């Protein structure tokens, strides 16, 4: 387990160490033109987005929810809040389509008016120069763009409807109804504008309007409306409406607040309204019965010549009348119970408020009061749940089941009450017959008078009771004044919320940074070129000698490729001097030395390095000779601008002698041998003993023998001289050689047993040092030499001097 953790940590450390931040920075600056171009593009797009996007405005309003009814407190009517969350209930009501449709119809915003621009359309709302009254007959007209044009005097015009790709036009007269099979429309001018102002608005602008159904506009408004609870303790709600027209958003949010106050009153006074309707229907019937009883009583008194001052004092008659009163009351209450039972049995939905009013004042009111209250509570809970769920949901079904149970319990209770009434009525009937048999004189008249007075008295009491209840519930209805308070209305035009300059700038900056990082990261992970000596060391397991770097030559390399003699104090010359010095650290034994130079492929600059190493050694007073052993693609003769008619190929084939092929260069101590004509078998020639004899002979005449080998990545010809060399050198070219080339060094060390193999990195762009990129390894080759004249170093010196002169204020 511990070994696995150690291996994991090793992989993480290796990955972390392989991330080269300096290379990352170099690639960033290398891609600066692409990055700058993207920066210009993204901010141009941001400007166009801000300039031509349809602005969206937001208006806000605050409302405080207070659930209270002063009249109910005075008359002691309980108002239970079964929902338990008044704020949530109010928010759901405001967001419901039933309520929002009232707002839409109140504002009459089903028709929208626009002017069409090049890139966007603007909604005119109340600022439209014309308005329309529309009656839609064909529902397919909803949502279609209806372009309108007026004639020069605005007395008539043309409406064009785009049904698919085919436009249909209708001519109309201003202020008159236009009727067709699809719609009826009346176009009239906005009186707030003068005709000249209307003409100016239409000049150069296309105008159109769109008619939408109230349901569609309601759905759109529902998506635009946002609600937020500001304070649960204070019960305040923040309403926000977004729209493309600032005045329209302001009107909508204010209309929602004001309409909610009206809606709240209507909803809370609904119960009193239902009870009053029932009482009014009962009053007319009871009044007719009272009028009939009064007429019969007056007629009987007149026929029997009974005055208002005549009083029958017979005690039996008084008792008989009392019994009759009780019997009449029982009959009335039994009728009420019968009507209630019929309503409960026949109606699926019980009107509890009507039930309460029917039971008011009866003896059974207290007996079934608890059951009625339970039904009332369940119905209120059902009404509140219907705001959130459908009638077919399981919660509603469960409440309906509980209501049915309470209905059965109520019916059974009423049956028990009726049985009790029948028993009492039977007993009273027996007592009534007993008293009736005891009357002495004119018992029929006395009984009839008593009965008529009793009927009249009962009807009068019932009528008076209904009038009292009507007065009470009228007061209750009038007392339902909404206690909700609009704390803040949208007084100014809406605040623009989209497009947001801040958010657009933020998104642009984040997009730019993300694109830049992604671009550089892709380049970094796709970068498979060697850029530093550090990379060579990281990608090889061998213990390498790093001789140094050769800076990139800013100008075209001359044909001769020997440049250290042209500018001996330049940066390039100093780099080759550093390489010459580092060779002494590898092998400092006295005697002639062989330097064998190769690379992986052609184009990495091994010939350039070989010629200039030879030149720098010759400068130091060492007799040096360079031989071109790359007989497949010879270049030394080009470097010294001589012919190639003889050389290594003719020497190794015994066609010419060695001394005949040794040629002089511009430097006194530097000699060279060209490759000669290209032979058909260069590998056999290099592997022959003649090459060893030739090298041994040259070592007797020169201090350094430098061999320019063919690339070992393509052929194996150079292995022979690398094995015999005192200084085997492998050349890489920065940003040209691939990282996989470094594995060849491992093969040369492990398989071919080439010791003391050294590496030179050629073509290094020292400008990368500006971005913190270090190409050295262990020696810190910064090369601060800026004096002298000539190539590369001279240009740096001139630029530096020019900069310093400007900084110091000199010319």
Secondary structure by P-SEA (a helix, b strand, c coil): caaaaaaaaaaaaaaaaaccaaaaaaaaaaaaaaaaaaaaaaaaaaaaaaaccbbbbbbbbbbbbbbbbaaaaaabbbbbcccccaaaaaaaaaacaaaaaaaaaaacccbbbbbbcccccccccccccccbbbbbcccccccbbbbbbbccccccbbbbbbcccbbbbbbbccccccccccbbbbbbccccccaaaaaaaacccccbbbbbcaaaaaaaaaaabbbbbcccccbbbbbbbbcccaaaaaaaaaaaaaaaaaaaaaaaaaaaaaaaaaaaaaaaaaaaaaaaaaaaaaaaaaaaccccccccccaaaaaaaaaaaaaaaaaaaaaaaaaaaaaaaaccccaaaaaaaaaccccccccaaaaaaaaaaaaaaaaaaaaccccccaaaaaaaaaaaaaaaaaaaaaaaaaaaaaaaaaaaaaaaaaaaaacccaaaaaaaaaaaaaaaaaaaaaaaaaaaaaaaaaaaaaacccccccccccccccccccccaaaaaaaaaaaaaaaaaaaaaaaaaaccccccaaaaaaacccccccccccccccccccccccccccccccaaaaaaaaaaaaaaaacccccbbbbbbbcccccccaaaaaaaaaaaaaaaccbbbbbbcccccccccccccccccccaaaaaaccccccccccccccccccccccccccccaaaaaacaaaaaaaaaaaacccbbbbbcccccccccaaaaaaacccbbbbbbccccccaaaaaaaaaacccccccbbbbbccccccccccccccccccccccccccccccaaaaaaaaaaaaaaaaaccc
